[in-house]
Each structure stands twice: as structure tokens, then as C-alpha cells.
Amino acid sequence: MKAQLRHRLLGAVVLTALAVIFVPLIIEEKAAPIEIENIFPEPKSQTYNEVIKEDFTPVKVPEETTFVPIPVIPPTPEVIEYETAPIIEQPTPKQVIDPNLQAWILQVGSFSNQNNAANLVAKLNKKGLEAFMEKMAGNKRTLYRVRVGPETNKNKIIKIQKKVQKIVNIKGRVMRYP
């Protein structure tokens, strides 16, 4: 029953659509063409020679004309110099480290680009912090760690951590050193 009702409704919709489209085409009278007045006058018909004669005014050129070449100076590229921070190599296993000595550092960041790390070290050094950069060779690439310290008192390094967070908006990580 439902299928029959659907078919009837679909048929009614199709017939109505066809009536809406084709009935006006059959009944409609052809309208007279609308005349648009010409608001632009037609241009005068001129030949190429007439146009050239109207616009042509002779120019006198001096007989002896010399051309001096102007030297082209290439622009000099702007050189940006970065303050380089000392790179501290990691201690080799042969070094003897006192096991009773405890030192703490704050690792502020680790960068794959040496210039980014150097800029951060310079910024921290300008603010009076003892920042340095360590080069660390990884499996696929070299990383540059930015660290502040070392301090023998962990509370001092925590105060430095708060100061660094205010300066560069990076919390950092307190770690034992070395």
C-alpha cells in the first residue's frame, strides 16, 4: 500500500513540474524587441595614414648623441650576526667526578638549529644568568641544549627557574649535573 502511495505522489510531482515548465512556454506571447537608444556616437571612420598624420609631430634629434652606461651596483645582502655562545662538550667517561658533589642545572630548551639556541643563550646572559649551550650528537641529527647553572643548591636553581619563566615564558626542567 505504501509503495502505491509513493508512486502516485511521485507521478503527481512530476506532472506538476512539467506543467509549471511547459504551460507558460505555450501560452506566452512573443514580446516586441526592446530598442535601446545609442548613447555612444559612432566613431569617425579614419584610415591608418590619416591617424598618423594627425598625431605626428617631428622631433629634432641632435646629431652627436653619446650614451654613457650607468654602472649597476648589486645590492649588498643584510648580514645578521648572532652572538655565539660557548659550546661545552659533554664530559667523557674518563673524567673522574666526585660522587659526593651534587650540582643542579636548569635545562631551558633543546634546539636543532644552533642559531636559535645561541639567541636564547644571549638573551639569558643579558639578563644576568649563567646560560650555556651544549652540543649533543643524536642518531639522526645534532641537538643544542640551552642550560642555566650549575648551582650546588637546588633551591637556588628553582628560583632561577622562576626567573627564566618570567623572562622567556619557558618553565624549563631542573636536572642533576653532570
Helices and strands as residue ranges (DSSP letters): H 2-27, H 48-55, E 87-88, E 103-111, H 114-126, E 131-137, E 142-151, H 154-168, E 173-177
